Amino acid sequence: MKLNELIEIVSAAYPDGLIAVEYWDFKRQCPRRNPKGGDTLALFIALEIKDTYDSDATDEQQLETALRAIERARGDLDTVSEALTKELEKRRGGKQE
């Protein structure tokens, strides 16, 4: 599987296909920053896919590696989300809305 194919898969799943539209250079096969700013999560995903891509790996290995990278990132985001939730609850005096 080529790197551009892998990017097309993740971009198709991302809202509005922003990864391919604004954060990926298909000609150079590398992430690009959006000069207008915008969705840094889309850029992050493009960077993760590029950084973990191995052209010598099988299609299945490439998909597994990309999935591991995204799952690891999701775990990190969950941990941050939990910390923010706890802090918010603490500041509200333990009350949940």
Secondary structure, DSSP 8 states (H G I E B T S, - for coil): --HHHHHHHHHHHSGGGHHHHHSEETTTTEE---TT---HHHHHHHHHHHHH--TTS-HHHHHHHHHHHHHHHHHHHHHHHHHHHHHHHHHTTT---
